[in-house]
Amino acid sequence: MRDEIDQFQARAVQPFGVNPAGVASHAKYVAKLRFPFPLLSDPDRTVADAFGALKPAGRNIRRSVVLIGRDGRVLFAERGSPSTGRILAALVE
């Protein structure tokens, strides 16, 4: 997603990363990997649980991509690392 940020911005899509790490850890991670989008802290895994991204034991998180429309509807949801084209195609369906 980092390398394709211009495609998301052209479609007015704001990417976010969400994981249980703390804010200070996120700041270091963003600087190290040069992420052009914010990381949000989910220490209680509430967001991960709400989107079905918790692994069965309930502690570890499965990489997932969720695209939410301005009206709050989930437009796209997939585990793993789907392509940018696959994600953005959900905007025209």
C-alpha positions, 0 to 999 in steps of 0.5 A, a space after each residue: 500500500 505504501 508504494 501505491 499510495 498515489 492510486 488511493 489518493 487519486 480515488 480519495 481513499 484514506 488508508 490506515 493501518 491498525 494493530 495492537 502496538 502502542 502509539 510510540 511504537 507506531 511512530 518509530 515504525 512509520 518513520 522506519 518504513 516511511 508509511 504515508 498513512 497513519 497507524 492506529 493503535 488497537 491495544 484491546 484488539 477491539 477493532 480487529 475483533 469487530 472486523 474478524 481479523 483475530 486469529 482463533 486464539 484471540 490474541 494474534 491478528 490476521 493481516 486483513 484489508 477492509 474498505 469502508 465507504 463514506 456511509 459506513 458500509 463495508 465495500 471490500 474485506 479480504 484477508 492477506 494482501 490483495 492487490 491495489 486494483 482489487 481493493 479499488 475495484 470495490 469502489 465502482 461496484 
